[in-house]
Amino acid sequence: MNEQEAKFDRGSALSIFGSDRREDFMALVFALAIAFGVYVTH
């Protein structure tokens, strides 16, 4: 198996963010905002 086959692609080419870390952080922020909104309204 060569290096090309071993590499795991997360699909970053489809991301609107340049880095995976920023994308993960923004996903966490949105999840917390949604959870807070549900908590406040119920």
Secondary structure as UniProt FT lines:
FT   HELIX           3..6
FT   HELIX           12..14
FT   HELIX           20..41
//
